[in-house]
C-alpha cells in the first residue's frame, strides 16, 4: 500500500470515528434535555 493510500485510509477511519462520536454526543444531549425536563417537572411538583 502506498503512503497516499495509507493516509487516505487513516483519514477515512478518522471521519468514521468522528461521525460515531457526533452521534454519541447527539444522544447524550437528548438524554440531558430529558433529565432537565424531568427536573423541572419535579421542581414544579415541589412548589
C-alpha positions in Angstrom: 0.0 0.0 0.0 1.4 3.4 -0.9 1.8 6.2 1.5 -1.0 8.1 -0.1 -3.3 5.1 0.2 -2.4 4.7 3.9 -3.1 8.3 4.6 -6.5 8.1 2.8 -7.4 5.0 4.8 -6.4 6.8 8.1 -8.4 9.8 7.1 -11.5 7.7 6.3 -11.2 5.9 9.6 -11.0 9.2 11.4 -14.0 10.5 9.6 -16.0 7.4 10.6 -14.9 7.8 14.2 -15.9 11.5 14.2 -19.3 10.6 12.9 -19.7 7.9 15.6 -18.7 10.4 18.3 -21.0 13.1 16.9 -23.9 10.6 17.0 -23.0 9.7 20.6 -22.9 13.4 21.6 -26.3 13.9 20.0 -27.8 11.0 22.0 -26.2 12.3 25.2 -27.6 15.8 24.5 -31.1 14.4 24.1 -30.8 12.5 27.3 -29.6 15.6 29.2 -32.6 17.5 27.8 -34.9 14.8 29.0 -33.3 14.9 32.5 -33.7 18.7 32.6 -37.4 18.4 31.7 -37.9 15.8 34.4 -36.0 18.0 37.0 -38.2 21.0 36.0 -41.3 18.8 36.5 -40.2 17.7 39.9 -39.4 21.3 41.0 -42.9 22.3 39.9 -44.4 19.5 41.9 -42.5 20.7 45.0 -43.8 24.2 44.7 
